[in-house]
Amino acid sequence: MGAHSNLAPIDPQVQGVPAIGVIEEFKKAAKEIKKEPSKVHVWQPILSKYHPTFLSQCQHAIDHSSEVARENLEKIMFENDSNRKEKSEKIVEGLADYSGNKSHARHIHIDECSNLGLKVEKLENDQNLQNVILSIHHAYIHTLMDTNSFKIIENHLGRAFVKAIR
């Protein structure tokens, strides 16, 4: 990772809202209403916005995103590590900590990634690699800023898939 690189939290969005936030809010509403039934009137306008299956969609998004992260950590980063499951679980818990991360847009920098247990190296340790990566990054940034393109996928064979606003 470069000095200005960062990861984002595992924070799946469903219909533009954080799935973990929806689940936490629903649990809070249920707890408050159970404790004090008169609070149903406070929560009713919020809960009535949830369509059938919305809570299930949110839970599935949470489960799936954490599962994908965990599996990739186990199979790739910690492939030959006898403690891969425990290490991966700790990292996923940290990245998916909604109350701790507080925002979908939160930046998790290199030191915190390292503290979570991710294997990271400073890009600045290899100036040639850093120059190549930054050149590619800047080329994509200019393309995305100066064209109608909003998604670019390229492979090592020079083939590209580009989505653009029409």
C-alpha positions as CSV (number, residue, x, y, z in Angstrom):
1,M,0.0,0.0,0.0
2,G,1.1,3.5,-0.7
3,A,1.3,6.2,2.0
4,H,-2.0,7.6,0.7
5,S,-3.6,4.2,0.0
6,N,-6.5,2.9,2.1
7,L,-9.1,0.2,2.4
8,A,-12.7,0.9,3.1
9,P,-14.8,-1.0,5.7
10,I,-16.9,-4.1,4.7
11,D,-20.1,-2.2,4.6
12,P,-22.6,-3.7,2.1
13,Q,-25.2,-1.2,0.9
14,V,-28.8,-2.4,0.0
15,Q,-30.9,0.1,-1.9
16,G,-28.5,2.9,-0.9
17,V,-28.4,2.3,2.8
18,P,-25.9,0.4,5.0
19,A,-27.3,-3.1,5.6
20,I,-25.6,-3.4,9.0
21,G,-27.2,-0.1,10.0
22,V,-30.6,-1.4,9.0
23,I,-30.2,-4.5,11.1
24,E,-28.9,-2.7,14.1
25,E,-31.7,-0.1,13.9
26,F,-34.3,-2.8,13.7
27,K,-32.9,-4.6,16.7
28,K,-32.8,-1.3,18.6
29,A,-36.5,-0.7,17.7
30,A,-37.5,-4.2,18.7
31,K,-35.7,-3.8,22.1
32,E,-37.2,-0.4,22.8
33,I,-40.7,-1.4,21.8
34,K,-40.5,-4.6,23.9
35,K,-39.3,-2.6,26.9
36,E,-41.7,0.3,26.4
37,P,-44.7,-0.6,24.0
38,S,-45.7,3.0,23.7
39,K,-42.5,3.6,21.6
40,V,-44.2,1.7,18.7
41,H,-45.6,5.1,17.6
42,V,-42.0,6.5,17.4
43,W,-40.7,3.6,15.4
44,Q,-43.7,2.9,13.2
45,P,-42.8,5.6,10.5
46,I,-39.3,4.2,10.2
47,L,-40.2,0.5,10.2
48,S,-43.1,1.0,7.8
49,K,-40.5,2.0,5.1
50,Y,-39.1,-1.6,5.2
51,H,-40.7,-3.7,2.4
52,P,-41.1,-7.4,2.8
53,T,-37.8,-9.3,2.6
54,F,-35.8,-6.1,3.1
55,L,-34.3,-7.3,6.4
56,S,-33.4,-10.6,4.9
57,Q,-31.7,-8.9,1.9
58,C,-29.7,-6.8,4.4
59,Q,-28.7,-9.9,6.4
60,H,-27.7,-11.8,3.2
61,A,-25.6,-8.9,2.0
62,I,-23.8,-8.8,5.3
63,D,-23.2,-12.5,5.4
64,H,-22.1,-12.7,1.8
65,S,-19.7,-9.8,1.9
66,S,-18.0,-11.1,5.1
67,E,-17.9,-14.6,3.7
68,V,-16.2,-13.4,0.5
69,A,-13.6,-11.4,2.4
70,R,-13.0,-14.3,4.9
71,E,-12.6,-16.9,2.1
72,N,-10.2,-14.8,0.1
73,L,-8.1,-14.0,3.1
74,E,-7.9,-17.7,4.0
75,K,-7.2,-18.9,0.4
76,I,-4.8,-16.2,-0.7
77,M,-3.2,-14.0,2.0
78,F,-3.0,-16.8,4.7
79,E,-2.9,-19.8,2.3
80,N,-0.1,-21.6,4.1
81,D,-0.8,-20.3,7.6
82,S,-2.1,-22.9,10.2
83,N,-4.0,-20.0,11.9
84,R,-5.6,-18.7,8.7
85,K,-9.2,-19.1,10.0
86,E,-8.6,-17.2,13.2
87,K,-6.6,-14.4,11.5
88,S,-9.1,-14.0,8.7
89,E,-12.0,-13.9,11.2
90,K,-10.2,-11.2,13.2
91,I,-9.6,-9.1,10.1
92,V,-13.2,-9.4,8.9
93,E,-14.6,-8.5,12.3
94,G,-12.5,-5.3,12.3
95,L,-13.4,-4.4,8.7
96,A,-17.1,-5.1,9.3
97,D,-17.3,-3.3,12.6
98,Y,-20.1,-0.8,11.7
99,S,-20.1,1.1,15.0
100,G,-16.4,1.3,15.1
101,N,-15.9,2.3,11.5
102,K,-18.9,4.7,11.7
103,S,-19.0,5.5,7.9
104,H,-19.1,3.8,4.5
105,A,-16.5,6.4,3.4
106,R,-14.0,5.8,6.2
107,H,-10.4,5.4,5.2
108,I,-8.5,2.5,6.8
109,H,-4.8,3.4,6.3
110,I,-1.8,1.1,6.2
111,D,-0.9,1.1,9.9
112,E,-4.5,0.2,10.9
113,C,-4.6,-2.5,8.2
114,S,-1.4,-3.9,9.6
115,N,-2.7,-3.8,13.2
116,L,-5.8,-5.7,12.0
117,G,-3.5,-8.4,10.8
118,L,-3.4,-7.8,7.1
119,K,-0.1,-8.5,5.4
120,V,0.8,-5.1,3.9
121,E,4.1,-3.7,2.5
122,K,4.8,0.0,1.9
123,L,4.8,0.7,-1.8
124,E,7.4,3.4,-1.2
125,N,9.9,0.6,-0.4
126,D,10.1,-0.1,-4.2
127,Q,10.4,3.1,-6.2
128,N,10.2,1.4,-9.6
129,L,7.0,-0.5,-8.7
130,Q,5.5,2.7,-7.1
131,N,6.2,4.7,-10.3
132,V,4.5,2.0,-12.5
133,I,1.5,1.7,-10.2
134,L,1.0,5.5,-9.9
135,S,1.4,5.9,-13.6
136,I,-1.4,3.4,-14.2
137,H,-3.5,5.0,-11.5
138,H,-3.1,8.5,-12.9
139,A,-4.0,7.2,-16.4
140,Y,-7.2,5.7,-15.2
141,I,-8.1,8.8,-13.1
142,H,-7.6,11.1,-16.1
143,T,-9.7,8.7,-18.3
144,L,-12.5,8.5,-15.7
145,M,-12.5,12.3,-15.1
146,D,-12.2,13.4,-18.8
147,T,-14.6,11.0,-20.5
148,N,-18.1,9.6,-19.9
149,S,-16.5,6.3,-18.7
150,F,-17.3,5.2,-15.1
151,K,-16.0,1.7,-15.1
152,I,-12.9,0.1,-16.7
153,I,-11.8,-3.5,-16.6
154,E,-8.7,-4.5,-18.5
155,N,-6.7,-7.7,-18.6
156,H,-3.0,-8.5,-19.3
157,L,-3.9,-9.2,-23.0
158,G,-4.8,-5.6,-23.6
159,R,-8.5,-6.3,-23.8
160,A,-10.8,-3.9,-22.0
161,F,-14.4,-3.6,-21.0
162,V,-15.5,0.1,-20.5
163,K,-18.9,1.3,-19.3
164,A,-19.8,4.8,-20.1
165,I,-22.7,7.1,-19.5
166,R,-24.6,7.7,-22.8
